[in-house]
Amino acid sequence: MLDKRIAQEVIDCALTTGGDFAEIFYEDRVNNSVTMRSGKVEGVNSGRLHGAGVRVYLGFRGVYVYTNDTSREGLLACARRAAGALHADSRLTAKPLAAHEYVNNNPIAILPSQVKTARKIEKMRAAQAVLSQYPEVVQGMVRYNDSEQRVWIANSDGLYTTDTRVYTRMYITAVASNGTENQTGSEGPGGLQGFEIFDSRIDPEAAARKAAERAVTMLHAPVCPAGVMPVVIDNGFGGVIFHEACGHSLEATSVATGASEFSGKLGQKIAADCVTALDDGTMPNEWGSENIDDEGTPTTRLVLIENGILKNYMIDRLNSRRMQMPVTGSARRQDYSFAPTSRMRNTFIAAGTDDNDAMIATMGDGLYAASMGGGSVNPATGEFNFAVQEAYMVKDGKIDHPVRGASLIGRGSELLLRIDRVGTEMRMAQGMCGSLSGSVPTNVGQPRIRVSAITVGGR
């Protein structure tokens, strides 16, 4: 743990050359994973990540130095290196550290470290048993992961706080083959929760069935035709399109420097009236939730877009200085070796009022994207490209046949304005999001939505 007296000493040392803010982030984490391929356990791994980082600000300049030597001497050496990169005539005296309390929104019933590996493998075998029921699934991969992270955060404003984060996830991939071609389907349920997650959020058999059926369906599907058409995107991981196409462009990481298509547009209409979108870190035990962010700020429920109007950005401490706006509890990092920056947590389009079946019945000819894959975006322009993992052609308002190889191509600002239907059932799915501060757990989500026109890539 990070002793409060040592933390105070480290912060005082970091301010000796004139910095106007100093912070220490101290982490101790145990990661466990089990990998199974076609019913055979290939690997059981466990590792410990331990270290700390010291950050110093002077105006808009920031310096971050990290170390895995968490002795008093190691932390002070880290602070001196950070301080040595900044120089000013004035000297700031850090406030005395005081413990800060918060509400624990993420209770844990069973720590994964208390569960034997054999019991974890039992859950994996249950998933593999389902995959084995599909003759065309030639390979099944099941991966179990858990992580127990303890963090301590202290800064020159007098903050001293700590948090424990426990993650559990199972990721299932099915590979279907006809001898000449392969198609994959995957499901990766998880949460900020202990092993009790298998009593509520993770059903290994159901997840495996989805993955297998998706792979088999796409194996027999013809190639998707290309063109501009209406597209219905289903709920759950369909929310990745908002995450990538719009969410990254609402992070202060890009907004503060003007490298976002939404910079300077607070209070303006950027989406259709039916679109309300949130980034909510307070949802109990959700994959992207936290009690406090990685700067020690209590997490928040943030309305990003309300009835089409841009209401908020996601803001970390350094970018709050640049933007002259308050922090939003959105600072996140992969681990102590990364300085934090503004990141998404549980980001989703809120439920609307439209009927799911009517969306398809009234769309004419188009595409139904039942499950999204990965994608990429340029936050400065909002241009995106997404793979569709499972898709179907719609003919005269009826789902006609599956197609494979579909992709969605467009620009975030145009997509938001072209959403003309939003369904009533919001559902989320889990993913890992990469950005300047590394890879962090995030939820994406939405109800079923319809986009009136979007470019579909295919053949």
C-alpha positions in Angstrom: 0.0 0.0 0.0 1.0 3.7 -0.3 1.7 5.1 3.1 0.2 8.5 3.5 3.3 10.0 5.0 5.5 8.8 2.2 2.9 10.0 -0.3 3.1 13.5 1.2 6.9 13.4 1.0 6.9 12.4 -2.6 4.4 15.1 -3.6 6.4 17.8 -1.7 9.5 16.6 -3.6 7.8 16.7 -6.9 6.9 20.4 -6.4 10.5 21.6 -5.5 11.2 23.0 -8.9 8.1 25.1 -9.3 5.4 22.7 -10.5 1.8 23.9 -9.7 0.3 20.4 -9.2 1.7 17.0 -8.3 0.2 13.6 -8.1 1.2 10.0 -7.3 -0.6 6.9 -8.7 0.3 3.6 -6.9 -0.9 0.3 -8.2 -0.8 -3.4 -7.2 -2.6 -5.8 -9.5 -2.9 -9.6 -9.9 -4.0 -10.9 -13.4 -5.1 -14.5 -14.1 -6.0 -16.2 -17.3 -6.8 -19.6 -18.6 -6.8 -20.5 -22.3 -8.6 -23.5 -23.8 -8.6 -24.6 -27.4 -11.0 -27.3 -28.7 -11.5 -28.5 -25.2 -7.8 -28.7 -24.2 -6.3 -26.3 -21.6 -3.4 -24.7 -23.4 -2.2 -22.3 -20.7 -2.8 -21.1 -17.1 -1.1 -17.8 -16.4 -0.8 -15.6 -13.4 1.1 -12.3 -13.0 1.5 -9.4 -10.7 1.8 -5.8 -11.8 3.2 -3.4 -9.3 4.5 0.1 -9.5 3.8 3.8 -9.3 3.9 7.0 -11.4 4.5 10.6 -10.4 3.0 13.4 -12.4 3.8 17.2 -12.2 2.0 20.0 -14.0 3.2 23.6 -14.8 0.4 25.3 -16.6 -0.5 23.2 -19.6 2.7 21.3 -19.5 2.8 17.9 -17.8 5.6 15.4 -17.0 5.0 11.8 -16.0 7.6 9.4 -14.6 6.9 5.9 -13.5 8.8 3.1 -11.6 8.4 -0.4 -10.2 10.6 0.5 -7.3 8.0 1.5 -4.8 10.3 1.9 -1.8 10.5 5.3 -0.3 13.8 5.9 -2.0 12.5 4.7 -5.4 9.4 6.9 -5.2 11.4 10.0 -4.2 13.8 9.3 -7.1 10.8 9.2 -9.4 9.5 12.5 -8.0 12.9 14.2 -8.5 13.1 13.1 -12.1 9.6 14.5 -12.8 10.4 17.7 -11.0 13.6 18.1 -12.9 11.8 18.5 -16.2 9.9 21.6 -15.1 11.3 24.9 -13.7 9.6 28.0 -12.4 10.5 30.8 -9.9 7.4 30.2 -7.7 7.1 27.4 -5.2 3.7 25.8 -4.3 3.2 24.2 -0.9 1.1 21.0 -1.2 -1.9 20.7 1.1 -1.9 18.1 3.9 -3.2 14.8 2.7 -6.6 13.8 4.0 -8.6 10.6 3.3 -11.4 11.0 0.8 -14.4 8.7 1.0 -16.9 7.7 -1.7 -19.8 5.4 -2.3 -18.8 1.9 -3.4 -21.1 1.2 -6.3 -19.4 -2.1 -7.2 -19.6 -4.6 -4.4 -17.7 -7.9 -4.8 -19.1 -11.2 -3.3 -16.4 -13.7 -4.4 -12.9 -12.6 -5.1 -11.5 -14.6 -8.0 -8.3 -15.3 -6.1 -10.5 -17.3 -3.6 -11.7 -19.6 -6.5 -9.6 -22.6 -7.5 -8.5 -22.8 -11.1 -10.4 -26.1 -11.6 -13.7 -24.3 -10.9 -12.9 -21.7 -13.5 -12.1 -24.4 -16.0 -15.4 -26.1 -15.3 -17.1 -22.9 -16.6 -15.0 -22.9 -19.7 -15.8 -26.6 -20.4 -19.5 -25.8 -20.2 -18.9 -23.3 -23.1 -16.8 -25.8 -25.0 -19.4 -28.5 -24.7 -21.9 -26.3 -26.5 -19.4 -25.4 -29.3 -18.9 -29.2 -29.8 -22.5 -29.6 -30.7 -22.0 -27.8 -34.0 -20.4 -30.1 -36.7 -19.2 -27.2 -38.8 -17.4 -25.6 -35.8 -13.9 -27.0 -36.3 -12.3 -25.0 -33.5 -13.5 -23.5 -30.3 -11.4 -21.1 -28.2 -12.4 -20.1 -24.7 -10.4 -17.6 -22.6 -11.1 -16.8 -19.0 -9.6 -13.7 -17.4 -9.8 -12.1 -14.0 -8.0 -9.2 -12.4 -7.8 -7.7 -8.9 -6.4 -4.2 -8.9 -5.8 -2.0 -5.9 -4.9 1.7 -6.5 -3.9 4.5 -4.2 -4.0 8.1 -5.5 -2.7 11.3 -3.7 -2.1 14.8 -5.0 -1.1 18.3 -4.0 -4.7 19.4 -3.5 -4.8 17.2 -0.4 -6.4 14.2 -2.0 -5.6 10.7 -0.6 -7.9 7.9 -1.7 -7.9 4.2 -2.7 -10.0 1.9 -4.7 -10.2 -1.9 -5.4 -11.4 -3.0 -8.9 -12.2 -6.6 -9.7 -12.8 -7.7 -13.3 -14.0 -11.1 -14.5 -14.6 -12.0 -18.2 -15.0 -15.0 -20.5 -14.3 -14.7 -24.2 -15.5 -17.3 -26.6 -14.6 -17.7 -30.3 -16.1 -20.3 -32.7 -14.4 -21.0 -36.0 -16.7 -22.6 -38.6 -15.3 -24.2 -41.8 -16.5 -25.9 -45.0 -13.0 -27.1 -45.9 -12.1 -24.1 -48.0 -13.4 -21.1 -46.1 -13.5 -20.2 -42.4 -15.9 -17.8 -40.6 -15.7 -16.8 -36.9 -18.2 -15.8 -34.3 -17.4 -14.4 -30.8 -19.0 -13.4 -27.5 -17.1 -11.8 -24.6 -19.4 -11.2 -21.5 -17.8 -9.7 -18.4 -18.1 -7.2 -15.6 -16.5 -5.3 -12.8 -17.5 -8.2 -10.5 -16.1 -11.2 -8.8 -16.7 -14.9 -9.6 -20.4 -14.5 -8.6 -20.8 -13.0 -12.1 -21.5 -16.5 -13.3 -24.7 -16.5 -11.3 -26.0 -13.4 -13.0 -24.2 -11.9 -16.0 -22.2 -14.7 -17.6 -24.0 -17.7 -19.0 -21.2 -19.7 -20.7 -23.6 -22.0 -22.6 -25.7 -19.1 -24.0 -22.6 -17.1 -25.0 -21.1 -20.2 -26.8 -24.3 -20.8 -28.6 -24.4 -17.2 -29.9 -20.8 -17.5 -31.1 -21.3 -20.8 -32.8 -24.5 -19.9 -34.6 -23.0 -16.6 -35.8 -20.0 -18.4 -37.3 -22.1 -21.1 -39.0 -24.6 -18.6 -40.3 -21.9 -16.5 -41.9 -20.2 -19.6 -43.4 -23.2 -20.2 -45.6 -23.8 -16.5 -46.4 -23.1 -14.9 -49.8 -20.9 -11.8 -50.0 -22.7 -8.5 -49.1 -23.4 -6.1 -52.0 -21.9 -2.6 -51.7 -23.9 0.6 -51.9 -25.6 3.4 -50.0 -28.7 2.1 -48.1 -30.7 2.2 -44.9 -29.2 0.1 -42.1 -30.7 -1.2 -38.9 -28.0 -1.8 -36.2 -29.0 -4.1 -33.4 -28.5 -3.4 -29.7 -25.6 -4.6 -27.5 -22.2 -4.5 -29.3 -23.9 -2.5 -32.1 -23.1 0.5 -29.7 -19.5 0.2 -30.9 -20.4 2.4 -33.8 -21.3 5.3 -31.5 -18.2 4.5 -29.4 -15.8 4.8 -32.3 -17.6 7.1 -34.7 -18.6 9.7 -32.1 -17.4 8.8 -28.6 -13.7 9.3 -29.2 -14.5 12.7 -30.7 -16.1 13.8 -27.5 -13.1 13.0 -25.3 -11.1 16.0 -24.2 -8.0 14.3 -25.5 -9.0 15.4 -28.9 -11.5 18.2 -28.1 -9.1 20.3 -26.0 -6.6 20.7 -28.9 -9.2 21.3 -31.6 -8.5 17.9 -33.1 -12.1 16.8 -33.0 -15.0 17.5 -35.3 -17.1 18.4 -32.3 -14.7 21.0 -30.8 -16.5 24.2 -29.8 -20.0 22.8 -30.4 -21.4 22.6 -26.9 -25.1 23.6 -27.0 -25.3 23.0 -30.8 -27.4 20.3 -32.6 -25.1 17.5 -33.6 -27.6 14.6 -33.8 -31.2 13.8 -34.7 -33.8 14.7 -32.1 -34.3 11.1 -31.2 -30.7 10.6 -30.0 -29.7 10.9 -26.4 -26.3 9.5 -25.5 -24.5 9.0 -22.1 -21.2 8.0 -20.7 -22.0 6.6 -17.2 -19.3 5.3 -14.8 -21.7 4.8 -11.9 -23.6 1.8 -13.2 -23.1 -1.0 -10.6 -20.6 -3.7 -11.5 -20.6 -2.8 -15.2 -17.4 -3.6 -17.2 -16.6 0.1 -17.7 -17.5 1.4 -14.2 -15.3 2.7 -11.4 -15.9 4.2 -8.0 -13.2 6.8 -8.8 -11.3 7.5 -11.9 -7.5 7.2 -12.2 -7.0 10.8 -10.9 -9.1 10.1 -7.8 -12.2 12.0 -9.0 -15.5 10.2 -8.1 -17.0 8.8 -11.3 -20.1 10.4 -12.8 -23.2 9.9 -15.0 -22.6 12.2 -17.9 -25.1 13.2 -20.5 -23.2 13.7 -23.7 -26.0 14.4 -26.1 -29.6 15.2 -25.1 -32.3 15.1 -27.8 -29.7 15.8 -30.4 -28.0 18.7 -28.5 -24.3 18.4 -27.4 -24.3 18.8 -23.7 -20.9 17.6 -22.4 -17.4 16.4 -23.1 -15.5 13.8 -21.2 -12.7 15.7 -19.4 -9.6 14.8 -17.4 -7.6 17.2 -15.2 -5.0 18.4 -17.7 -7.5 19.0 -20.4 -9.8 20.8 -17.9 -7.1 23.4 -17.6 -6.9 23.8 -21.4 -10.7 23.9 -21.8 -11.4 25.8 -18.6 -14.1 23.3 -17.8 -14.5 21.0 -14.7 -13.3 17.4 -14.7 -16.0 14.7 -15.2 -14.4 11.7 -13.6 -13.3 10.4 -17.0 -9.5 10.1 -16.5 -8.4 6.5 -17.1 -5.2 4.6 -17.8 -4.2 1.0 -18.6 -1.8 0.8 -15.6 0.8 2.8 -13.7 3.1 3.0 -16.7 0.6 5.3 -18.5 -0.3 8.9 -17.7 -4.2 9.2 -17.6 -6.3 11.0 -20.1 -10.0 11.4 -20.8 -11.6 8.0 -21.8 -15.0 6.5 -22.2 -16.5 4.2 -19.5 -20.0 2.8 -20.2 -21.0 4.7 -23.3 -24.4 4.2 -24.9 -27.3 5.6 -26.8 -30.3 5.8 -24.5 -33.5 3.9 -25.1 -36.1 5.5 -27.4 -39.7 4.8 -28.3 -39.6 3.0 -31.6 -40.7 -0.6 -32.2 -37.9 -3.0 -33.3 -40.0 -4.9 -35.9 -41.4 -1.7 -37.4 -37.9 -0.4 -38.0 -37.3 -3.2 -40.4 -40.8 -3.4 -41.8 -40.7 0.2 -42.9 -37.1 0.4 -44.2 -37.7 -1.0 -47.7 -34.5 -2.6 -49.0 -31.4 -2.3 -46.8 -29.1 -4.1 -44.3 -29.7 -5.4 -40.9 -26.5 -5.5 -38.9 -27.2 -8.0 -36.1 -23.7 -8.0 -34.7 -20.9 -5.5 -35.1 -17.2 -6.3 -35.2 -14.2 -4.0 -34.7 -13.6 -0.6 -36.3 -11.5 2.5 -36.4 -12.0 6.3 -36.5 -10.1 9.5 -37.1 -11.4 11.8 -34.3 -10.4 14.9 -36.2 -12.6 14.1 -39.2 -15.0 11.6 -37.6 -14.4 9.2 -40.6 -15.0 5.6 -39.6 -14.9 2.1 -40.9 -16.5 -0.9 -39.2 -16.7 -4.6 -39.9 -20.1 -6.2 -39.4 -19.8 -9.7 -37.8 -23.3 -10.8 -38.6 -25.5 -9.2 -41.2 -28.7 -9.8 -43.3 -30.1 -8.2 -46.4 -33.6 -6.7 -46.0 -35.9 -6.9 -49.0 -39.2 -4.9 -49.0 -39.2 -4.7 -45.2 -38.4 -8.3 -44.5 -35.2 -10.0 -43.5 -34.3 -12.0 -46.6 -30.9 -13.8 -46.2 -27.6 -13.5 -44.4 -24.5 -11.8 -46.0 -20.9 -11.8 -45.0 -18.1 -9.3 -45.5 -20.2 -6.2 -44.8 -18.7 -3.0 -43.5 -20.1 0.4 -42.6 -18.3 3.4 -43.8 -19.0 7.1 -43.0 -18.5 10.1 -40.8 -19.6 10.4 -37.2 -21.3 13.8 -37.5 -23.3 12.6 -40.5 -24.3 9.3 -38.9 -25.7 11.0 -35.8 -28.0 13.2 -37.9 -29.2 10.2 -40.0 -30.5 8.1 -37.1 -34.2 8.2 -37.6 -35.4 5.4 -35.2 -34.3 4.4 -31.7 -35.7 1.3 -30.0 -36.9 0.7 -26.5 -34.5 -1.9 -25.1 -30.9 -0.7 -24.4 -28.4 -3.4 -24.0 -24.6 -3.2 -23.5 -21.6 -5.4 -24.4 -18.0 -5.5 -23.3 -14.8 -4.5 -25.1 -11.3 -3.1 -24.6 -10.6 0.4 -25.9 -7.2 1.6 -26.9 -6.1 5.3 -26.8 -3.2 7.4 -25.6 -3.4 6.0 -22.1 -3.4 2.4 -23.2 -6.2 -0.2 -23.2 -9.0 0.0 -20.7 -12.3 -1.9 -20.2 -15.3 -0.1 -21.7 -18.9 -1.0 -22.3 -20.7 -0.1 -25.5 -24.4 -0.1 -25.9 -27.6 1.0 -27.6 -31.1 0.0 -28.4 -31.7 -1.2 -31.9 -31.3 1.9 -34.1 -31.9 2.8 -37.8 -29.7 4.9 -39.9 -31.6 6.3 -43.0 -28.6 6.1 -45.3 -25.0 4.9 -44.9 -22.3 3.5 -47.2 -22.1 -0.3 -47.0 -18.9 -1.8 -48.1 -19.0 -5.3 -49.7 -18.6 -6.6 -53.2 
